[in-house]
Amino acid sequence: MKNIEKIYRLFIACFFVILVSCNENLETQSEFKNYLFAYFVGNGPEEESIRFALSRDGFNYYALNNNEPIIDSGDISSTGGVRDPHILRGHDGKTFFMVVTDMVSANGWSSNRAMVLMKSTDLIHWTSTVVNIPRTFPNKFVDIVRVWAPQTIYDNKAKKYMIYWSMLGESGPDKIYYAYANADFTGLETTPEQLYFSPTNSACIDGDIIYKDGKYHLFFKNEDEGKKGIMQAVSNSLTEGYEEVDGFMDQTDEAVEGSSIFKLIGSDDYILMYDVYNQGKYQFTKTKDLINFKIVDESVSMDFHPRHGTVIPITEFETKRLIEKWGKTLDSKF
């Protein structure tokens, strides 16, 4: 009888643990409500670091942590500074990945050779690894002088996370490359290969890929004189076959970089935003077809001045957790 009672109690305890676990999972996997913006703010020693901001509608953003870094750049980088944060919700829905440029601009625009790979399960605590390209691939990329703006996307065919970024060797233009991350997201398990081949051999940086209607859309900045701006190339395959779309996607004559596109929650609309860096501002444009863009700056507000960042949708549970960690925003709605 005593053994039966022990078994019964053990069963009840296990059932309770499973029930609590399921409830927590349901809460964190509820539908997306808000937006998280990861960005940096400038070229100064204290500005090249990761910041977070929140939005209810994808247009009006409020900085967390008083617009101070949420991670000390000195703890995660080899240079002391990081730029261009790209944040991604993992394929499992509960793991987050962030990749950043390992760079201090005061050292020069051809002075960095590494990126930082980061991973989290709660958006608060992050593990990180520096990946130095020349040291990791000395036989092929020993002459690399800059490694810029890494981003991550899940490859459904390979069942792996693909990282893509731009690199410049001692000669030749900047080119966009890709490689697959290892299972722990602590390094690259394949040798980088060129992802996009410019038909005019133009310098290309700041790649950003989004999947829509069976095609991969690669937005990037064309850097050549006389042809500078945000352009787009499209392919049926994630890793090859990108063909350039005519014209520029940005809607300004000012210098731009760091474009990022995201879909509005519960809508067919997409937002393409980019850094109008000489003017110290961001521009937001809206589109349904990823070809025709309309400026919507009149609907946008921020209590900070971001540089090259990215936006992902998050749940109410995740929003509250971020606020509990880094304080309320100026928006009373939060």
C-alpha positions, 0 to 999 in steps of 0.5 A: 500500500505504501508503494502505491501511495508513493507512486501516486504522489510521484505521478501527481508531482510529475503531472503538476510540473508538466502542467506548469511547464505547458502553461508557461510555454503557452504564455510565451508562445501566445500571439505577437503583440509588440515589437522589439528594436535592436540598434546602436546609436553612433560612432563614439566609444559609448555609442557602439553598443546594443540598445533595445526599444519597444513599440506597440504598433511598429511605428512609435518606439521607446527606448529601454534602459534609458537608451543605455546599452543592454550589454557591455560591448567590452564583455562580448567583443574583441575591439571594445565596440559592436555595431549593426545588431541583427536579432532573430527569433529562432525556428523553435520560437523560443530561442533568440539569435543576435549577430553584430559587427565587432568594430570600433569606428575610431580605428578606421573603416577597414580595421575590423575582422570579426563578428560576434555570435550571440544566443538567448532564451529570454532576451535578457541573458546572452552567451557570445562568441567572437568569430575572427574570419582571417584566423578561422579561415587563414587559407582563404580569407587571411587578407580580409580587412573588414567584416560588416553587418552580419545577419542570420536566417534559418535555412529550412532546406539545410535545417541550419542557421545561415549567417551572411555578411559583407567582407572586403579583402585588400583588393576588390569591392565589398562582397556579400558572403554566407556560411552556416553556424554550428549547432551551438551557434558559437562558430561557423562550420562551413567556409564562407562562400559568396552569396550575391554576385553584382552584375556590375561588380559593385561594392555591396554591403548591409544585406537583409533577406526576407522570404515572401511568396516562395522567393527570397528577397535580398535588400542591400546597399550598393556602394559604387559611385553614381549608383549608391542606395538600397537595391534588391535582388531576388532568388528562388533559392536562399544561397544562390541565383539572386538577380538584381531588381531594377531601381532603388528601394529607398525613397530619398536622395540622401545617403542611406545604409543599414536597411531592414525589412519586417512585416507588421503584425496582423497585416499584409504590409511590410516596413522597409526602414533604413539609416539616413546616416548623414541626417541623423535620422531613420526613414520608414517606408511601407509596402505590400509587394516589396517593390513599391514603397511609400514614405510613412515618416509622419507616422513614426516617432522615437525618443532616441536616434538609432543607427543600423538596427533590426525589428522583430515581433514579440509577445506580451509576456516577452514585453513584460519581461524586458520591462521588468529587467530594463525599466518602463518606457516613456509610453504609459501604455507599457 
